Amino acid sequence: MQYFNTPEMPGSSRAYEFCRRLIKMGHETEIVTSYREPYKNNDWFVTNYNGIRINWLPLKYSNDMSYLKRLKVFFTFAWKSYLKAKKVEGDIIFVSSTPLTIAIPAVFVSKKKKIPMVFEVRDLWPDVPIAMKIIKNPIIIYLAKKLEIWAYKYANSIVALSPEMKEGIVKKKINPKKVAVIPNSSDLDRFKFDEKLALDFRHNRPWLKNKPLLVYAGAFGRVNDLYYAVILAKALKDQN
């Protein structure tokens, strides 16, 4: 997977939580992923985090980059992760998008090693970037759609994160029995109430006093359409 985060890193920790529980069940897990922070060189390096062996490839990436530059990063990782993953021993390949290009090395390694591939679809690519007009080039749109169907076809199983996402996959003429829905969730142990932290938070923000507090803890991006949060905030302010 191109994006893997430990709990200390910003972003989704879904893959980490899955790995943690697989290890608890007696499985071994090894991750092939990218490292997006500055690093001393551009070579692969390995860490072990709570029993998870992680192969990191330093690759500069940011949402501020142009789409063409991001595409270059996607295909660079696809090629280099293939070379790395084919050396990793395993019984199942679990590949998680986005980006969709991550399916390319997974399919080839699956075929080379003759082991099953599970394809987790965390975003419906290329439907979302096409709908948002991020991808406009008709040739790229055509190739992206072909890549999507190719990935679905060669996956032994597909994981969708919601029933609606499953519907989007099945509409591409994919057997619904091949698609399982495993939604996002929260580790409640990490969200236990801490009275001291709560009191400190309010103490450092005297304007808040004892008023109700509404927190948005999700992603900030064009696809999230957060304008509704501004409308909600104004309505709450009008109600004091």
N, C-alpha and C positions, 0 to 999 in steps of 0.2 A: 504494500500500500504506500502511496506517495506521501500521505500525511499520517503520522502516528504521534500521539502526545502522551506523555506521562502526566500524572495529576498536577505536577508543578508547572507544566507548560500550558500556555493559553490555547484554547480550542477544545474540540471534542475529545473525550477520553474513552469513547465507546470501545475502540479496539483494545485498549489496555484492560478495561473491565472484563471483556470477553476472555482475553488471555489469562488474566488472574484467576478466573473461575475454571477455565480449562485445566490450568495447572493444578488447581485444588482437586479436580476430578481425576488426576493422574496422568494427564497428557503433557507433552513437551511442546513448547511454542518457540518459533524463531521468526523474527520480523525482518523484512527488507524494506527500508524506507529512506526518506530524505531528511537531511538536517538543514534547517532554514536559517539558523543563526550563523554569524561570522565564525569561521574556524581556521585553524592554522594552515591547513592545506586542503586539497580537493580529493583526497583519497578516502576510501572506505575506512571506517573505524567501528569497533564493536564495543558495546557495553552490555552489562547484565543488570537488569532492573527487576528486583523481586522475582527472580527465576526466569525472566523473559530475556532471551538472547536477542539483542537488537543490532542489526547491521545498518549503520548510518552512512548516507552519501551526502556530503556537503554540496548543496545547490542553492545559489542565491535565487530567492523567489519573493515576490511581493505583488499584492493586488494593484499597486501603482504602476506595475510594468505594463507595456503595451500588450495587446492580445497576441501579436506575432512572437514577442519575446517569451510570453508565457507558453505558447505552443512549442517553442524551441526547448524550453525547460522540460515540458511534458515528454517530448520524444527523446530527449537526452536521458531522462530517468528511465523511460521504457526500455531503451537499449541497454543501459548499464545495469539495470535491475535484472534483466534477463540473464546477462553474463554472471551476475552474482547468484541469482536464485537457482540456476541450473546446477550449482555446486552444493546447494543445501539439500540434505537428505530429509525426506518427509513422506507421509502417507496421504496427505490431503493438502491441496493448495487453496487457501482462503484469500481471495483478492477483493479489495474494497475500493470502490470508486467514490469520489472523483479524484482525478479526471478520468475520462473514459479510456484514455490511452493506456491506463494501467492494466487493462485486460489483455493487451498485446503480449507482453512477456509471460503473463500467467497462462494463456492458452498454449503458447509454444512450449513452455516448461511442462505443462500438463501432458501434452502429446509426447514430448521427448521422454519423460519419465514414466508415462503410462499410469498416471495417478489422477484421481478425480479432482475437479475444480469447482469450488463454490464461489459464486460471484455475488457480492453484496453491493446493492445499488443504493447509495446514500443520497443521490440526487438523480433525477431523470435527465441525463445527458443524452443527446444534445437538445432535447425539447426545451429545457429552461433557457439556456443561452440564445436559442433561436427565437423563443417567444419574447425575450427581453431585447432582441435585436443586437445582441453582442456579436453573434455570428450572422453575417449578412451575405458573405460570398457564396453563391449557389453551388460552386464546386466543393467548397469545404463542407457545406450543409449536406450535400449528397454523400460525400465520403464519410462524414461523421455518422450519418444514419446507417450506412452500410456497416461501419465498425460496430455500432450498437447491436444490430441484429446478429452479426458474426459472433460477438461476445456471448449473447444470450444462447445462440445455437450450440456453442461448444461447452457451455457451462453445464455441469451435471445437475447442479441445483442453483437456484437464485434466491437471494434474500432481499426483500423489500422492507422499508421502514414504516410503511403505513398501508392500509387497504387501498387507498387512492393510488399510491405508487404501484401496487400490484396490478390494479386495473390498467394503469398506463403501460405496464410491461406486457400484460396479456393482450392488449389491443394490437400489439406488434405480432400477433399470431403465435404467441408462446403458450405452451400447454400450462394451464393454471395449476396443475398438480406439481409442476416443477418449481413453483414459486411459493416460498414461505414468508409470512409477515412476522418480523421481530422488531417491534417499535423501540424507540429510544426510551430510556428510563433514568432514574436517579438512584445513586447509592445513598440511602438514608443515613448511614453512619457518618457520611461526610457533611450532612446537613443538620446535625444535632444542634439544638438551641444552646447558645452560650450566653448566659445573662450578662457576664462581665463585658464581653465584646459588644453586646447590644447597648449597654449603658454607656460604654466609651464612645460608641458611634454617635449616640444622641448628644453626649456631652461635648463632643467636638463640632457639633452642628447645632448651636443654640437656637437657631431660627426654627428648627424642627419641633422643639419642645416635646409635648406628648401627643402630637398629631399622628393620625394613621400614616403609615409609610407604605407606598406601593413601589415595588422594584421590578424593573425589566432586566432580566439577566441573560437575554438571548443574544443572537448575533446582530451586528450592525452592518448592513450592506444593502445594495440596491434591491436585491431579490426579497428582502424582508419587509419592504414597504412600511417603514416605521412612522410615516406621517400620521397614522392613526394614534400613535402614542402622544403626539403633540396635541391633537384634538382632545384626547382623554385627559391629559394634564390640565388643559384649559378648563374643561368641564368640572374637574375636581377642584380647581382653584376657585371657580365661580361658586362652588358649594362650600368653600372654606374647608 
